[in-house]
Amino acid sequence: MPNSPMISAQEAEAIALRITPPLTDTESIASVAALGRVLAEPVRSCLDFPHWDNSAMDGYAVRQADLAQGPTELQVIETIPAGVAPQQTLGPGQAARIFTGAMMPPGADAIAIQEDTEPAGPDRVKVLSQPAVGEFVRAKGMFCRSGDQILPAGLAIGPAELAVLAAAQCDRVAVVRRPRVAVFSTGDELGTIDQPLQPGQIVDSNQYALIAFLQQMGVEPITLGVVRDDRAALKAAVEQAIDQADLVLSTGGVSVGDYDYVDAVLAELGGEIHVKSVAVRPGKPLTLATFGPKVYVGLPGNPVSALVGCWRFVAPMLRKLSGRSGPHGVQWLTARSAQDLQGAGRRETYLWGSLQIIEGQLVFSQAKGSHSSGNLINLAGTTALAKVPQGTSEIAAHSEIQVLLLGGAVG
């Protein structure tokens, strides 16, 4: 793909999703260990929810027919706390003291809430209201019936889903295998976090950032470290990565410098290159290639460009690869900008910062300092990216903009 023109971010995202196949390998695991995993099969309930008719409020279980004429005194024949089965059947003129979640006694068809009653003597209560049949009663099976689907395939399991599995006494689930993603960085200038830096060296911060990103996405990272600017070494690393992983993620070596070998090595190994350059800033050099079902993503070496590329393009690919149900693409939110935002004209521009809710409205505040692809420092604390569209050089403060929430809290 020599001299490939830049394509739009939207085209690049569409290609990225098209070339990424969802995993179909599954495994059965204990539900208590399933947080963050993706369901491979629907889960059906073996129970009715609620399991039996129960009270939604503290009060008295009553027969609605007894209250048709207005305030009425009733005989209290038993007290039913939660977790205790009723012992008696209500007859005419009778009520049962009941608490939230307790089973309805036979014969009762409504709840008179505690606030609408007053004592009327030993074992007697005066009901001041006229509840309708079924009022404040959670009927057996009203939430779901035994045999109903309670969780669909493709759903990532979070705290709420774990609670549903526990309530349904589903102790094992079929989940999609975790995607395996190989990560390596290229460049003679790269050192590690625990070694003294030599003149001209920098720490390979991309390795740490990308592994953390992958862990947040719920995939299994395979760390291959730093590959020097040597074509043979790069070829060996790519071959190893493709053999071990479902997706390969590298940083550096995808531009047009004398030591940028990635695209040439991919072609030499038989890879099909789909994308080489995207009209975005930061992160214009972006390689997307395939080796059969295996996907290769080559990101720029500049630290901001690498992370922005992950948030903008790799995250949708991982959502699809992991077997999650769609939509997989980036979901933009509407906000207003606290400052003027500068674009790059011919390229779609991403500016990093944070989101807040001010007077009921989402407001994006750009991070202070230089918005350079090499300035990792002011990327700390980023919770959102603001988009300045292609062809736009400036967006005035207080204008409506599109933002990408990165998983941080909105203050």
SEVO-138656 format. One record per residue (C-alpha): residue in three letters; x, y, z. Coordinates in steps of 0.2 Angstrom, whole numbers, padded with zeros to 4 digits, always signed. Layout:
<domars>
ALAXYZ/...
</domars>
This chain:
<domars>
MET+0000+0000+0000/PRO+0013+0013-0005/ASN+0009+0031-0003/SER-0008+0027+0005/PRO-0018+0043+0007/MET-0025+0047+0024/ILE-0042+0040+0027/SER-0055+0047+0040/ALA-0057+0041+0058/GLN-0074+0034+0054/GLU-0067+0024+0039/ALA-0053+0017+0050/GLU-0065+0012+0064/ALA-0076+0003+0052/ILE-0061-0006+0044/ALA-0055-0010+0061/LEU-0071-0018+0066/ARG-0073-0027+0050/ILE-0057-0036+0051/THR-0059-0041+0069/PRO-0068-0058+0072/PRO-0077-0061+0088/LEU-0069-0075+0098/THR-0080-0091+0099/ASP-0070-0102+0111/THR-0079-0104+0127/GLU-0076-0111+0145/SER-0087-0115+0160/ILE-0082-0105+0176/ALA-0089-0102+0193/SER-0101-0088+0193/VAL-0091-0080+0208/ALA-0076-0079+0197/ALA-0085-0072+0182/LEU-0084-0053+0185/GLY-0079-0044+0169/ARG-0081-0060+0158/VAL-0093-0061+0143/LEU-0107-0073+0143/ALA-0106-0086+0129/GLU-0124-0092+0131/PRO-0140-0085+0137/VAL-0144-0089+0156/ARG-0162-0094+0160/SER-0170-0094+0177/CYS-0175-0110+0186/LEU-0185-0100+0198/ASP-0200-0088+0198/PHE-0195-0070+0203/PRO-0202-0067+0216/HIS-0203-0085+0222/TRP-0220-0082+0230/ASP-0232-0068+0233/ASN-0224-0056+0246/SER-0227-0039+0253/ALA-0218-0023+0246/MET-0221-0013+0262/ASP-0222-0015+0281/GLY-0241-0015+0286/TYR-0255-0027+0286/ALA-0260-0041+0274/VAL-0279-0039+0271/ARG-0294-0044+0261/GLN-0299-0030+0250/ALA-0317-0035+0251/ASP-0317-0031+0270/LEU-0312-0013+0267/ALA-0325-0008+0253/GLN-0335+0002+0265/GLY-0322+0013+0272/PRO-0311+0013+0288/THR-0313-0004+0296/GLU-0307-0013+0311/LEU-0299-0030+0308/GLN-0293-0044+0320/VAL-0275-0047+0319/ILE-0272-0066+0319/GLU-0253-0067+0316/THR-0237-0058+0313/ILE-0227-0063+0298/PRO-0209-0057+0297/ALA-0198-0060+0282/GLY-0191-0077+0281/VAL-0206-0085+0290/ALA-0220-0094+0281/PRO-0238-0089+0286/GLN-0247-0101+0298/GLN-0265-0096+0295/THR-0277-0092+0281/LEU-0286-0075+0282/GLY-0305-0076+0284/PRO-0318-0062+0284/GLY-0313-0047+0296/GLN-0296-0053+0298/ALA-0278-0046+0295/ALA-0260-0052+0297/ARG-0246-0040+0303/ILE-0233-0041+0289/PHE-0216-0034+0285/THR-0207-0030+0269/GLY-0202-0046+0259/ALA-0213-0058+0269/MET-0224-0071+0261/MET-0242-0066+0259/PRO-0254-0077+0269/PRO-0268-0087+0260/GLY-0284-0077+0258/ALA-0275-0060+0258/ASP-0275-0050+0242/ALA-0269-0033+0247/ILE-0257-0023+0259/ALA-0263-0009+0270/ILE-0247+0000+0273/GLN-0242+0004+0291/GLU-0245+0023+0289/ASP-0263+0020+0284/THR-0267+0011+0300/GLU-0269+0014+0319/PRO-0270+0002+0334/ALA-0288-0002+0339/GLY-0285-0013+0355/PRO-0277-0030+0358/ASP-0274-0039+0342/ARG-0285-0027+0332/VAL-0280-0014+0319/LYS-0291+0000+0311/VAL-0287+0002+0292/LEU-0290+0019+0286/SER-0287+0017+0268/GLN-0295+0006+0254/PRO-0280-0002+0245/ALA-0285-0010+0228/VAL-0283-0029+0225/GLY-0264-0032+0223/GLU-0259-0015+0230/PHE-0241-0016+0238/VAL-0241-0035+0233/ARG-0226-0042+0223/ALA-0234-0056+0214/LYS-0226-0073+0211/GLY-0217-0072+0194/MET-0220-0054+0191/PHE-0202-0050+0187/CYS-0199-0066+0178/ARG-0205-0084+0176/SER-0195-0100+0178/GLY-0188-0104+0160/ASP-0187-0085+0156/GLN-0170-0078+0149/ILE-0163-0067+0163/LEU-0146-0063+0155/PRO-0142-0063+0136/ALA-0126-0070+0127/GLY-0114-0056+0124/LEU-0116-0047+0140/ALA-0101-0042+0151/ILE-0104-0048+0169/GLY-0104-0034+0182/PRO-0110-0032+0200/ALA-0129-0032+0195/GLU-0127-0048+0184/LEU-0117-0057+0197/ALA-0132-0053+0209/VAL-0144-0060+0196/LEU-0134-0076+0194/ALA-0133-0078+0213/ALA-0152-0075+0216/ALA-0156-0088+0202/GLN-0144-0100+0210/CYS-0134-0101+0194/ASP-0116-0106+0201/ARG-0108-0109+0184/VAL-0109-0100+0168/ALA-0102-0102+0150/VAL-0091-0087+0145/VAL-0080-0082+0130/ARG-0062-0086+0132/ARG-0052-0070+0137/PRO-0044-0062+0121/ARG-0025-0064+0121/VAL-0016-0048+0116/ALA+0003-0047+0113/VAL+0011-0030+0117/PHE+0029-0024+0112/SER+0037-0008+0109/THR+0051-0004+0096/GLY+0065+0008+0098/ASP+0084+0008+0103/GLU+0080+0023+0114/LEU+0069+0013+0126/GLY+0074+0009+0143/THR+0064+0001+0158/ILE+0057+0008+0174/ASP+0070+0000+0185/GLN+0086+0003+0176/PRO+0097+0019+0175/LEU+0094+0029+0159/GLN+0108+0031+0147/PRO+0111+0047+0137/GLY+0097+0048+0124/GLN+0086+0035+0132/ILE+0068+0037+0138/VAL+0058+0025+0148/ASP+0046+0013+0138/SER+0030+0021+0146/ASN+0020+0014+0132/GLN+0022-0004+0138/TYR+0015+0000+0155/ALA+0001+0011+0148/LEU-0005-0002+0135/ILE-0004-0016+0148/ALA-0015-0006+0160/PHE-0027-0002+0146/LEU-0029-0020+0141/GLN-0032-0026+0159/GLN-0045-0013+0160/MET-0053-0020+0145/GLY-0053-0037+0152/VAL-0041-0045+0141/GLU-0025-0056+0144/PRO-0009-0046+0140/ILE+0006-0055+0134/THR+0021-0044+0137/LEU+0035-0046+0124/GLY+0045-0031+0130/VAL+0056-0019+0119/VAL+0062-0024+0101/ARG+0077-0015+0095/ASP+0078-0006+0079/ASP+0083-0021+0069/ARG+0073-0029+0055/ALA+0077-0047+0059/ALA+0073-0044+0078/LEU+0057-0036+0073/LYS+0052-0050+0061/ALA+0055-0063+0075/ALA+0045-0053+0087/VAL+0030-0051+0075/GLU+0031-0070+0071/GLN+0031-0074+0090/ALA+0017-0062+0094/ILE+0005-0068+0080/ASP+0008-0086+0085/GLN+0004-0082+0103/ALA-0010-0070+0102/ASP-0027-0066+0095/LEU-0022-0048+0092/VAL-0005-0039+0092/LEU-0002-0022+0098/SER+0014-0013+0095/THR+0020+0005+0097/GLY+0033+0014+0086/GLY+0040+0009+0069/VAL+0025+0014+0059/SER+0030+0031+0052/VAL+0041+0035+0038/GLY+0058+0036+0046/ASP+0074+0026+0042/TYR+0071+0013+0056/ASP+0052+0012+0054/TYR+0051-0006+0048/VAL+0034-0012+0054/ASP+0024-0011+0038/ALA+0038-0019+0028/VAL+0040-0033+0040/LEU+0021-0036+0040/ALA+0021-0037+0021/GLU+0036-0049+0021/LEU+0027-0061+0033/GLY+0012-0061+0022/GLY+0001-0049+0031/GLU-0013-0040+0023/ILE-0012-0021+0027/HIS-0028-0013+0027/VAL-0024+0004+0035/LYS-0008+0014+0036/SER-0013+0032+0039/VAL-0028+0041+0047/ALA-0033+0059+0047/VAL-0032+0061+0065/ARG-0021+0071+0077/PRO-0013+0064+0087/GLY-0009+0047+0080/LYS-0009+0049+0061/PRO+0002+0034+0058/LEU-0009+0019+0061/THR-0006+0001+0054/LEU-0020-0011+0054/ALA-0016-0028+0046/THR-0022-0046+0047/PHE-0014-0063+0046/GLY-0030-0074+0043/PRO-0040-0072+0059/LYS-0026-0063+0068/VAL-0026-0044+0069/TYR-0011-0033+0070/VAL-0012-0015+0076/GLY+0003-0004+0075/LEU+0002+0012+0085/PRO+0014+0027+0085/GLY+0028+0028+0097/ASN+0023+0045+0105/PRO+0015+0041+0121/VAL-0001+0052+0119/SER-0003+0045+0102/ALA-0002+0027+0107/LEU-0015+0029+0121/VAL-0027+0040+0110/GLY-0026+0026+0097/CYS-0031+0013+0110/TRP-0046+0023+0116/ARG-0051+0028+0098/PHE-0048+0012+0088/VAL-0042-0002+0099/ALA-0056-0002+0112/PRO-0070-0005+0099/MET-0059-0019+0092/LEU-0057-0027+0109/ARG-0076-0026+0113/LYS-0080-0036+0097/LEU-0065-0048+0099/SER-0071-0052+0117/GLY-0088-0058+0111/ARG-0098-0043+0118/SER-0114-0039+0109/GLY-0114-0023+0099/PRO-0113-0009+0096/HIS-0094-0010+0097/GLY-0090+0007+0090/VAL-0085+0023+0100/GLN-0100+0031+0108/TRP-0099+0050+0108/LEU-0108+0061+0121/THR-0113+0079+0119/ALA-0106+0092+0131/ARG-0101+0110+0131/SER-0083+0116+0131/ALA-0076+0127+0144/GLN-0063+0134+0133/ASP-0059+0138+0115/LEU-0053+0122+0106/GLN-0040+0122+0093/GLY-0042+0109+0078/ALA-0030+0103+0065/GLY-0040+0108+0050/ARG-0037+0093+0038/ARG-0037+0080+0053/GLU-0050+0076+0066/THR-0042+0082+0082/TYR-0043+0074+0100/LEU-0040+0085+0115/TRP-0039+0078+0132/GLY-0046+0084+0148/SER-0060+0080+0160/LEU-0079+0081+0161/GLN-0090+0089+0175/ILE-0108+0091+0178/ILE-0111+0110+0180/GLU-0129+0116+0182/GLY-0136+0099+0175/GLN-0125+0100+0159/LEU-0109+0090+0154/VAL-0094+0102+0153/PHE-0078+0098+0145/SER-0062+0106+0152/GLN-0046+0104+0142/ALA-0031+0099+0152/LYS-0018+0113+0155/GLY-0002+0114+0146/SER+0005+0109+0129/HIS-0006+0097+0119/SER+0008+0088+0111/SER+0009+0070+0106/GLY+0025+0069+0116/ASN+0018+0077+0132/LEU+0013+0063+0143/ILE+0013+0073+0159/ASN-0003+0083+0156/LEU-0012+0067+0151/ALA-0013+0062+0169/GLY-0031+0064+0176/THR-0039+0063+0159/THR-0057+0056+0159/ALA-0063+0062+0142/LEU-0057+0066+0124/ALA-0065+0081+0115/LYS-0067+0080+0096/VAL-0064+0094+0084/PRO-0070+0088+0068/GLN-0060+0086+0052/GLY-0060+0103+0042/THR-0063+0113+0058/SER-0049+0124+0065/GLU-0057+0131+0081/ILE-0073+0128+0091/ALA-0078+0143+0102/ALA-0080+0141+0121/HIS-0097+0136+0127/SER-0101+0128+0110/GLU-0109+0111+0109/ILE-0095+0097+0106/GLN-0094+0078+0105/VAL-0084+0070+0119/LEU-0078+0052+0122/LEU-0079+0046+0140/LEU-0064+0036+0145/GLY-0071+0027+0160/GLY-0066+0040+0173/ALA-0079+0048+0185/VAL-0089+0063+0179/GLY-0087+0076+0193/
</domars>
